[in-house]
Amino acid sequence: MMGGLTQNALSLVLSDELNDEYFQHLKQKLRDYNRQVAPWMEPPDALPLNIHLKDESGRVVGGMAALTYWGWLVIKLMVLDDAWRGNGIVKRLMQLAHAGAHRHRHCHARTHAYRYATAKPDH
């Protein structure tokens, strides 16, 4: 028995569909729960910090999506087209992000970076 309901009352569905609406719904449920049980953990001053990187024609070639809260710059996503890599653009993005975070009165930064091999797999 789970929370007054039998497990038979639940329906579990496996899906490989990417559904942003469903993801946002689950995210909101988690936020609601966290606010209920630990309201002090909600970052009350979370501010978005985004950098748009466009070429001369106005085409988006990369950018960064981040948040600032609790004294931190938290980089959620950073993307740069292959043609622009290797010439210091990422360093400039990071410098601009840090400057923006300082403007929001935040001084620490956190991100996770992954570098993928460019060779295609044999299979």
N, C-alpha and C positions, 0 to 999 in steps of 0.2 A: 504494500500500500504506500502511495506517495502523496503526501499533502491531502489526504482525504479522497484521493482518486486511485482507482486500481490502474496498474500499468496498461491494462487492456483498453483504457479510455484514451490512451495516447496513440497518435499516428506519427510514425517516423518515416520521412521520405528523403531518400538520397537523390541529390540532383547535381549535375555538372554544369548547370546553367549559371552564368554570371549575372547576378541580379542586384544592382545597386540599391534599388528600393528596399529589398529584403535586408541587405546589409545595414542600411541606415535605420531600419526598424529595429534590428537587433541591437545596434549601437545605442539607440535611444532607450531601449529597455534596460540595458546595462547601466547607462547614465542615471536613469530613474532609480534603479536599485541602489547604486552607489550613493546617490544623494540621500536616500532614505536611511541607510545603515552607517554612512560615514560622510556626512555633509562637509566636514572640514577638509576632505580630500579634493573637492571640486575646485579647479583653478578659477577663481572668480575674475581674474584679470586676463584671461587668455585672449590674445590678439593675433589675428592672422598677419603673416609677413610673407608676401609673395614677390617674386622677381620674374618678370616677363623678358625673355630674350628673343629679339626679332632681328632678322637681317634687313638689308637696305630696302627690300621690296615690301617689308611688313610681315613676312611669313615667320611664324613662330618656329624657332630652331632649338628651343630649350627653355629652361627656367627652373624655378624652385618654389615649392609650397612648404611653408613652415608656420609654426605657432610660437608665440613668446608667452611664457607664464612662469610664476614662481622663481623668477630670476634666470630663466633658461631660454635659450633659442633651441627649439626642437624642430629639426628639419625632417619633414615627412617624405618629401619626394624631390629629387633633383634629376633632371634629364638634359642631355645635350646631344644634338645630332653629331654623327661621326665626322662630318666635314669640318666641324668646329673644334674638335678635340685636339689636345696636344699643343695648344698655343697660349695657355695661361688663362683661358676663359673661366675655368672652374675656380681658379684662385681668385679671380675678380668677383665671381658670384659669391664666394665665401666672404670676401672682404666686405662686399656690399651688404650681405646678410648680417654680418657682425655689426656693421655701422647702424643698420636698421634696428637691430636688437638693442644696442646701446641707447638709441633714441627712445625705445620703449622701456628703458631703464633695466635691461637684462644683460647679464655679463658672462654667463656660461653657455656652452653650446654642446649639443648631443646629436649625433647621427650615426647611422650604420651604413657603410659603403661596401658594395660588392663589385668585383671586377670579373666579368665573364670572359672566358676564352673565346677568341675570334675564329678558331678552327672549327669546322663543322664535324659532328660525330661521324664515325665510320658507318653506322647502321642506317 
